[in-house]
């Protein structure tokens, strides 16, 4: 694995009635676990207007930091709660373009 900065995108599919609960859980986890981990740079939570999806867009220093996050006991403890509310697909990639006006 390369040692360059990476982007982790998680797409969570959720029943619209459970989207608010999922977002609350993700906010709490980001503030209490993710933000304390080495290699973490930023996280954005994006809620679909139809309530059926939430996207987690996070930036990490390198792929090893992402793997360390996934192996972190506090993070592992949160996975069952997340999976009780939503299914998750993940993409690990590298930003190839970022533009702002």
C-alpha positions as MATLAB code, in Angstrom:
seq = 'XXXXXXXXXXXXXXXXXXXXXXXXXXXXXXXXXXXXXXXXXXXXXXXXXXXXXXXXXXXXXXXXXXXXXXXXXXXXXXXXXXXXXXXXXXXXXXXXXXXXX';
ca = [
       0.000    0.000    0.000;
       1.055    3.523   -0.784;
       1.760    6.003    1.982;
      -0.116    8.907    0.317;
      -3.233   10.586    1.732;
      -6.444    8.684    1.093;
     -10.182    9.253    1.056;
     -12.546    6.741    2.640;
     -16.131    6.897    1.412;
     -18.772    4.832    3.161;
     -22.260    4.607    1.671;
     -24.808    3.578    4.279;
     -28.243    2.465    3.101;
     -30.852    3.051    5.776;
     -34.615    3.015    6.174;
     -35.744    6.655    6.098;
     -37.315    6.348    9.555;
     -33.886    5.373   10.962;
     -31.749    8.009    9.235;
     -31.822   10.468   12.154;
     -30.766    7.773   14.631;
     -27.949    6.691   12.320;
     -26.705   10.258   11.912;
     -26.757   10.810   15.679;
     -24.700    7.632   16.186;
     -22.216    8.615   13.469;
     -21.815   12.134   14.884;
     -21.137   10.751   18.352;
     -18.661    8.183   17.023;
     -16.850   10.810   14.949;
     -16.513   13.175   17.908;
     -15.529   10.582   20.520;
     -13.537    7.993   18.539;
     -12.616    8.942   14.971;
     -11.375   12.440   15.799;
      -8.984   11.020   18.411;
      -7.215    8.597   16.068;
      -3.762    9.082   14.584;
      -3.873    9.800   10.877;
      -7.414   11.201   10.800;
      -7.737   14.494    8.903;
     -11.452   15.228    8.430;
     -14.942   13.755    8.173;
     -18.118   14.923    6.471;
     -21.512   13.298    6.948;
     -23.924   13.756    4.064;
     -27.611   12.899    4.512;
     -29.682   12.058    1.446;
     -32.800   14.182    1.267;
     -34.963   11.099    0.739;
     -33.678    9.635    4.024;
     -32.482    6.391    2.423;
     -28.712    6.988    2.481;
     -25.924    8.586    4.460;
     -22.449    9.134    3.045;
     -19.373    9.357    5.250;
     -16.528   11.154    3.463;
     -13.324   11.058    5.481;
      -9.723   11.943    4.764;
      -6.803   10.029    6.281;
      -3.033   10.457    6.164;
      -2.493    7.034    4.598;
      -4.054    3.576    4.133;
      -2.402    2.319    7.334;
      -4.347    4.923    9.348;
      -7.609    3.636    7.851;
      -6.705    0.065    8.766;
      -5.745    1.132   12.300;
      -9.155    2.832   12.633;
     -10.923   -0.335   11.524;
      -8.917   -2.371   14.061;
      -9.442    0.093   16.944;
     -11.445   -1.570   19.763;
     -13.714    1.453   20.310;
     -14.497    1.494   16.600;
     -15.120   -2.241   16.490;
     -17.559   -1.812   19.397;
     -19.558    0.675   17.307;
     -19.829   -1.461   14.148;
     -22.724   -3.655   15.418;
     -24.762   -0.541   16.303;
     -24.174    0.919   12.846;
     -24.978   -2.364   11.096;
     -28.210   -2.669   13.101;
     -29.363    0.539   11.403;
     -27.811    0.354    7.930;
     -25.862   -1.641    5.375;
     -22.404   -0.308    4.484;
     -20.325   -0.228    1.300;
     -16.814    1.279    1.409;
     -14.460    2.764   -1.138;
     -10.839    3.645   -0.361;
      -9.268    5.921   -2.928;
      -7.070    8.868   -3.703;
      -8.348   12.323   -4.616;
      -7.451   13.061   -8.230;
      -9.161   16.475   -8.491;
     -10.351   19.033   -5.985;
     -11.603   22.398   -7.231;
     -13.158   25.352   -5.482;
     -14.499   28.568   -7.015;
];
